[in-house]
């Protein structure tokens, strides 16, 4: 753990310096956390809500944070839970266009095409469609590894899952997405 | 299919476009922190601690509880006990009354059997007193 982070944690635990330290922490981690959350919930407004909830939860639990993991790991853990919780609550809105049980719901690719804050081409939209079709936890694992290139050991600390299970989960995700694009072994 | 092959395929299809397609409104990260900080309460909720004030409060509650229990359970039982004692006393009085009645009956029968009437008893009492 770096000296800067140790000092930041110390200030977070001191009530007289907590607020200023927390503001510093928000500025430091807002962008990486936003990227993690945005890739999960896809829509900017939803990512904004989830991210604010993440920081509010962090504020409420800051006294319990003992520094066993890094501050970043702790925040990633909260953000991951918040994102998964959001997806679970809104799963009826995320049905695929091919989902016969939910006629009339728009596909992820179609939603992203109309999103002013999405700048990807057709391939990127299709990739997001494929990722969104994964189970939520597998989707989180895929995003962390594929986009953020996070180490399995760090991911294990964030998600509380064994490295072996994460490797297996990522392997399955890659296979499913490859299949989505019509790519065989 | 490995991760590298999938990435290569996506990159080829993407034809050199930027990887992060998710954009944010202009100035979003400049004011996010202020928005978050404005939602935080001025003071954090403190963990509840057991102080002497709490101990006295708990003690007071315990005493009041004990008094209520006493009044609810014990006093009616005491009342029941008094009632039973009263019933017992009443029963004893009835028995004594009954016994006295039988004693008087017995004495009357014995005098009649012995041939002693009320005049002889009165004469006997007059001569001796």
Interface residues (C-beta under 8 A of the other chain):
Chain A: X15 X18 X19 X22 X23 X26 X27 X30 X31 X34 X35 X38 X39 X42 X44 X48 X51 X52 X55 X56 X59 X60 X62 X63 X117 X118 X119 X120 X121 X123 X124 X127 X145 X146 X147 X170 X174 X175 X177 X178 X179 X181 X183 X184 X185
Chain B: X1 X2 X3 X5 X6 X7 X9 X10 X13 X14 X15 X17 X18 X19 X20 X21 X22 X23 X24 X25 X28 X29 X32 X33 X35 X36 X37 X39 X40 X44 X45 X47
